[in-house]
Amino acid sequence: MKGGGGKVKKGFLAVQVGLEDDARLGQGLQKFVIPIWYLHHPQFIGLLDLASEVYGYHVEGPLRLPCSVDDFIHLRWQIEREHGGRHLNHQHHHFDHASSFRSC
């Protein structure tokens, strides 16, 4: 669920995803709306830890995640696959990345 502008439904969270290199290439940050249960997934927790190292804890605005959009989409696909894919209402994106989320 890639989010547009508007209100986020209960049980979901808006995040901004992108790297500084992406911004230099003209790709910029992209907004995604994710279910809050992602926050309990071990790989997502690792990404949150990285975000706190990169941006700190006292950042204004939406939660920003320091990873490429492609890697974030792949992480979502992995999380949904582990949970039987019952939560997403869009196409799954398949990438040839390793199963770890080390690039973020």
ABEGO torsion letter per residue (X at the ends): XBBBBEBBBBGBBBBBBEBAAAAAAGAEBBBBBBBAAAAABAAAAAAAAAAAAAAEABBBEBBBBBBBAAAAAAAAAAAAAAAGGAABABBBBBBABBABAAAX
